[in-house]
Amino acid sequence: MTDVIDDARTVFPGWARTPAAERAAALRAAASALRDHAGELAKLNNKETGKLVEEAWEGVLAGAGTLDQYAELGPLHRGRTLHGDWAATDLMVPEPRGVVLALTPWNDPVAVACGLLGAALATGNAVVHKPSERCPETGLRMSELVAAQLPGGVLTCVAGDGEVGARLTGHEGVDVIAHVGSSATGRVIAETAARTGAKTILENGGNDPLIVDGDVDPEWAAEQAALGSFANAGQICVSVERIYAHRDIADRFVEALVAQAGKQTIPPLVDTRQREQVHAHVTEAREQGATVRTGGEPGEGAYYPPTVLTGCTPQMRVLREETFGPVAPVRVVDDFDQALREACDDRYGLAATVLTNSMDHAQRAWRELPVGTVKVNAVFGGAPGGAAQPRAASGEGFGYGPELLDEMTRTKVVHLQPAG
């Protein structure tokens, strides 16, 4: 199994020496291939994870767009010229790191993988890709379509479970481990990399808060909360996991959120194991005094309905840990200060959202929230080319955007001057 790492090391020098424009052309061809097979990949994704076909299709197109983005950015990724002696030339030049091991998740398998693969390949690295064991066929087929546009061995896909992932991460021939998944797995990877010397890029779990200030329209705030909590059945890295609602509008907000929950069409969870985890969080909260306003009971198979909880307290696991399901736990707070204080009190550091009409509150929120991404008045969104750098238990390193090219390279300093 780990022979693929050795094979990748063998082909790496040739790919690293390939002109950046040629690598970019290969990525554009790969993006075109994904678009041509978007329907096939979307159906595979739906079969394996339950993700709605329309949303899976959008994920494929997003992945293709990401490959195109790195095809553009790769040749432009440049170093620096330093100002030294007149007779000398001093440079700082980025070089590919070598073999990148990409461990990608099941909740958005094509779009997320294309980010890591695109940045690694554009900068001249060889890649070994292990998709989640929950969607192996989707990952294998996507990698096959991309690899067909590359020299043999530059991209290899390996299917398998956590044991396979552990064997790959422990190989000393891996230069970069890029992982999107749980914080528990991320901690193990970080420990392994400390022994092997591999660089890590980790985007792990999150417990993203949503602050609903007292000066916003509660109906609009409920629409935002429903989108953040229930999209893809809550199985998004930056889903809303906990809600702090200002007491002045809390009753109207909750009433509107319950109504929004009843309008949602969501897919089942990825499997019954995930459904049981979600239900355990809800059941525990109910036993500790929370009220289930809607939902709260498993459906057929892996389905779990959009669920709204009120009466939540900071001690409840549904507020302390990532549920990763269609659950919107609401905690009523007396003022913005309390909301911000409690939103900051968390071991994760992925993202956060604040809904407010106060510029002062918005400024304080983005300054004080200890997370990699802060969104004001929109639970999702952002400009093209944006990046994210998670913190604390949520990981480390830039997971996408132009900065991911820096993560996939190391810098060599060069000094040239005439002999004698």
Secondary structure, DSSP 8 states (H G I E B T S, - for coil): -THHHHHHHHHHHHHHHS-HHHHHHHHHHHHHHHHHTHHHHHHHHHHHH---HHHHHHHHHHHHHHHHHHHHHGGG---EEE---TT-EEEEEEEE-SEEEEEE-SSSHHHHHHHHHHHHHHTT-EEEEEE-TTSHHHHHHHHHHHHTTS-TTSEEE----HHHHHHHHT-TT-SEEEEES-HHHHHHHHHHHHHH--EEEEE-----EEEE-TTS-HHHHHHHHHHHHHGGGG-STT---EEEEETTTHHHHHHHHHHHHHH------SSHHHHHHHHHHHHHHHHTT-EEEE--S--STT----EEEES--TTSHHHHS---SSEEEEEEESSHHHHHHHHH--S--SEEEEE-S-HHHHHHHHHH--SSEEEES-SS---TT------GGGEES--SSTHHHHHTEEEEEEEE----
